[in-house]
Each structure stands twice: as C-alpha cells, then as structure tokens.
Amino acid sequence: MDNIEKALQELAKAVESNDTVERVKVTITLVKPKPSKAKPDK
C-alpha cells in the first residue's frame, strides 16, 4: 500500500511540473487474496 501512495505522490509532482497535462485519471483496483485451500478456516 505504501508503494501505491508513493507512486501517486510522484505522479502528482510530475503532473504539476508539466503544463501540457490537462487531466490524469488513475484507477486502482485492490482484490482480496483468495484463501488458500491448504489451510482450512477455524
């Protein structure tokens, strides 16, 4: 999660310094890892 936050901050800095960028759309989809079949839930 920290990597995503850092990447967004770096993107924001890059966009701010570039006058030709009108808009940026970022979509982040997080999925829960599927539970392992090897470990049954208690």
C-alpha positions as CSV (number, residue, x, y, z in Angstrom):
1,M,0.0,0.0,0.0
2,D,2.9,2.3,0.7
3,N,4.2,1.8,-2.8
4,I,0.9,3.0,-4.3
5,E,0.9,6.1,-2.1
6,K,4.5,6.9,-3.1
7,A,3.7,6.4,-6.7
8,L,0.7,8.7,-6.6
9,Q,2.8,11.4,-4.9
10,E,5.5,11.1,-7.5
11,L,2.8,11.2,-10.3
12,A,1.3,14.4,-8.7
13,K,4.7,16.1,-8.7
14,A,5.4,15.1,-12.3
15,V,2.0,16.4,-13.4
16,E,2.3,19.7,-11.5
17,S,5.5,20.5,-13.3
18,N,4.1,19.6,-16.8
19,D,1.9,22.3,-18.2
20,T,0.7,20.2,-21.2
21,V,-1.1,17.7,-18.9
22,E,-4.7,18.6,-18.7
23,R,-6.0,15.8,-16.6
24,V,-4.9,12.4,-15.2
25,K,-7.2,9.6,-14.2
26,V,-5.9,6.8,-12.0
27,T,-7.9,3.6,-11.3
28,I,-6.6,1.3,-8.6
29,T,-8.4,-1.9,-8.0
30,L,-7.5,-4.0,-5.0
31,V,-8.6,-7.5,-4.7
32,K,-8.5,-9.6,-1.6
33,P,-6.2,-12.6,-1.9
34,K,-8.1,-15.9,-2.3
35,P,-7.9,-18.0,0.8
36,S,-5.6,-21.0,0.5
37,K,-7.3,-24.4,0.2
38,A,-4.5,-25.9,2.1
39,K,-5.4,-24.1,5.3
40,P,-9.0,-24.7,6.4
41,D,-10.6,-21.9,8.3
42,K,-11.1,-22.5,12.0
